[in-house]
């Protein structure tokens, strides 16, 4: 069975493309925050709705990839990569939980 990079199913494509869109939006966000030090139009008017768009792409990528993997419909590399946001979120939450238990 050959290793495939691109998804075969619709939910896999949605997850992979949402993750790609998140990457592009995240890069744009970092650039705009860097240049908005002189003017705050980005921070005041655009950033709140832009943050919601970032959140929606991450949620769509994470949930879609988990659904595609759990239903065993799609196991392409792009779908596995799209699970990174949820994996990182769970890892950070577990680390915070352990550090709170250790009182650090």
Number of C-alpha atoms within 10 A of each C-alpha: 3 4 8 12 13 15 21 14 13 13 22 27 21 20 30 27 18 23 28 18 17 21 15 12 17 15 11 12 16 11 11 14 14 10 11 13 11 7 10 13 11 16 14 9 10 11 16 11 10 16 14 11 15 19 13 14 22 24 19 20 31 25 18 24 31 21 17 24 18 11 10 9 15 24 21 21 14 21 30 20 18 26 22 16 16 17 13 11 11 12 12 12 12 12 12 13 12 12 11 10 9 8 7 7
